[in-house]
Amino acid sequence: MTPLTSCDTAPLFRPLSRQLVGLLRALPADDWLRPTVAGAWRVRDVAAHLLDGQLRKLSAQRDVHLTPPDRPIQSDQDLARFINAVNAAGVAFGARLSTAVLTDLLQHAGEQLADLVTSLDPHGPAIYAVSWAGEQQSENWMDTGREYTEHWHHQMQIRDATGRPRLLAPRWLEPLLAISVRALPYAYAGVRAAPGTTITLAVTGETTGSWTLVRVDDRWQIWRGRPAAPDAMVTIAADDVWRMFYNALAGDALRRRVTVAGDADLAAPLLRARSVIV
């Protein structure tokens, strides 16, 4: 096993954006109204959310135009309420736009966002901490990685809803997982175990890999790879692991699509981990 190091996703923003724009330009009108795994959002709503997120990121980080919350953020619940309200407002505004306008704006904003993230010092302080990883202060590479996971998994929701090919090749999925698994130590923060206890997430399919939580003293660390005999191991397909981390697969439906070996109680918090604010 090897410790995780920083993961630079900035070079992926431009090709990922172009994948999205090409996908949207090819969609017939009916596909824009298909339901997605993103709750009540249809395809056009997910596209509107992506546009809103890109414009807010450019405004806040490039142009230093920050919109403070209407009340103090004092807990994870406060943050979730604020983010959900902002997201809902962005989707509501997007309903006024045609699909052609949405796509044109996504193309324009996507190119500008790629310019922004590639210009940042990866190890400089980010303007926002990645709360789902338990960070109080993040470096730019981690916040950029969080942004990459947002763009990737929302595009996947559109691809899933419209039956288009998934972006599951290592080029896309390995960096996504390298960022996403950083939610696991935070998910296990309240779980006590003997030093040396290990819990492995094994991903199979078009992209394969293993990541292992290790109990070191009184905290959990995440490593790439796996020991010969982890105390618990969750094996999941590449096309399901993103659904788990991004809140599109949970409960009994998730348990039917994973294999758990070893201590099932020890594995349970992994199935509840989310790499997104919920």
N, C-alpha and C positions, 0 to 999 in steps of 0.2 A: 504494500500500500504506500501511497505517496500523499503528502499534504496538499491541499488545494492552494493554488496561487491565483493571482489576479487573472481575469479573463477579458480580453479586449474584443468587444463585439462591435465597436464603431465601424470597422470596414464592411460590416454586413448590412448596414442600414440602407445604402443606396440599392444594392441588388434586391434586398427584401422589398423595398418600396416599389421597385419596378416589377417584381413578381405580382404585387398587389394590383397595381394599375393595369397590367396586362390581363389579370384575372377579371377585374371589374369591367374593363372595356369589352370583354367577350361575353358577358352575362346577358341573356335575354331578359326582357322586362319582368317576366313572371318570377325569375330567380331572385330578383331584388326583394321580393315579398315573402320569401321562404322563411319559416321559423328556424332559429338556431338554438344551440345548447346554452346560449347566454340569456337564460330566463325568457322574458317577454320580448326581447329584441329580435327583430327580423334582420335579414341581411343588410338592408339599407340602414337600419339603426346601428349595426356594428360598424359599418363604414362611416357613418356620421360620428360615432364615438371616436374612431381612429383619427378623423380629421380634427375634431375638437381637442383631442389630446396633443396632437402635433402642434396646433396653433397655440395652445396654452404653454407648451414646452418652449417654443420659440420666443413667445412673449416674455416668459418669466426668466429664462436663462440667458438668452441672447440680448434681449431688449430691457431687462431688469424692470419689467412691468409686472409687479406682484399684486395679486388680489387677496387681501387677508380674509380669513374666515369671519363669519358674522358673530361668532362667539369663540371663546378660548378652547383650544384643543388640549384636553387634560387626560384623555384616556384613548385606548385603541377604539373604543366604541364611538367616541366623539369624532375621531379621524374618519372612521368608516361612514358615519352619517354625513360628514362634510363632503367626502369624496363622492358618495352616492348621489348627493344632491347636485353637485357640480356636473357629474356625468349625465344625470337625467336632464339637466338644463341644456347641455350640449346636444344630446340626442333630439330634444324637442325643437331646438333651432334647426337641426339638420333636416327635419321633416319639411321645412319650407323650401328646400333645395332640390332641384332635379337630380337624377342619377348622373347625368352628364356633368353637371356643375360639381357635384360631390367628387367625381373622379378627377376632373381637371384640377380642382383644389388640392386633392390628395397628391397628385403628381407634383404640383408646385411646392407644397409644404414638405413633402417627403424629400425632395432634393435639397431644400434649405436645411432641413433637420440633419440630413447626412453631412452637410458642410459643417454644421454646428458641432456635432458629436466628435467628428474627426479632428476638430480644432482644439479640443479640450486637453489639458494636461491630465492624463489618466489618473495620476496620484494626487491631483489637487483636490481640495474639499468640494464636495457636491453641495448644491443648494438645498437638496432634500435628502434626508436619511431614508434608507430602505427599511421601513418599520417591520415588514413581515419577516425580515432576517434578524430582527432584534437589535438593529444598529441605531445608536444615538447620533452618530456622525458617519457619513459614508464618503468614500473617495469617488471621484467622477467615474472611474471604470465600473463601479458597482451600480451607481445610479443609471449609467448608460446601459448596463446589462439589464437592469430592471426595465428600462424603456424598450430594449430589444425584446424581452419576453412579452411585454404588452403587445407590441406590433405583431410578433410571431403568432401568439395564441389567438388573437382576434382574427388574423388572416386565416388561421386554421379553422375557426368557427365558420367563416364564410365558405371555405373549401369543403368542410364537412357537410354543411347545409345544402350545398349545390352539387355534391358528388364529384368535385374536382380533386385531382391528385393532391395528397398531403405532402408537406415539406418535411419528410422524415429522414432524409439523407444526413449523414454525419456532419456535412457542412453547416446545416441549420440546427440540428437537434443536439449535437454535442455541446456547443456553447450555451444553448438554452438550458440544458441539464446542469452544466457547470455553474450557472447562476441559480437555477431553481432549487438545487439541493441545499443551498445555504439557508433555506427555511427550516431545515431539519433540526439543527441544534436548538433553535428557538422553540420549535414544537415540542422538544423533549426537555425544556428548561425545568419543568417541575417533576421530572421522572428521576427517581433515585435508583442507583444501581451500583454494584461493586466496581471498583476500578478495573479497567480492562474489558468490561462488557462491550460486546460489538453487535451492531444491528446493520444489516446490509440491504441496500436497494439494488436489485439486479434488473437491468432493462434488456429486453430481447427484441429481435426484429431487424428492420433495416439499419437501425443504429443500435449498437450493443454497448454495455458498460456497466460497471458496478461502483457504488459509492457506499462508504461505511461510516456510521457513527461509532465513535470510540469514547468510552467513559474514561476521562483523565482527571484524577483527583475528584473535584466536586463539580465538574462541568463536562459537557459533551463537545467533541471535536468531529469535524467531517473530513474524511479522507477519500481519495480516489483509489479504487480497487477493493479487494475483499480478502479476509483471512480464509484459511482453509476450512474452518468450522465456526462461523458466526453463531452467536447465541440466538439470533432470530434473523430470518431473511425473507424479504418480500420480492417476488419475481413478477414482473409486469411487462406487457408488450409496449413497444415504442408508441403505438397509436392510442394507448390508454394512459401512459404515464403523464402526458400533458393534460389529459382530461382530469386526472386526479389533482395535480398541482394547481390547476386553474379552474377548479370548482365546477367541473362539468360531469363528474362521476364520483359518487359517494355512497355510503351505506351499503345495503345488500347488493346493489348493482355493481359497486366496486369490488366487493368481496368475491363475487362470482367470477371476476375477471383477473384475479391475482392468485398466486400460490404463496402460501405462508408456511415456512418451515421453522421448526424450533419453537421458541416461546411466543405464543400468539398474543399474550397480554403485552409483552415487550414490543411487539410489532405494531400494535394498535395505533399509537400516536402517529406513526409514519403515514398511516392511511388517512389521517385527519389533517396532515400538514398541507398548508396552502401557501403558494408563492405569489400571493395577491392579497390585497386588502379586502376582507369580507365582513 
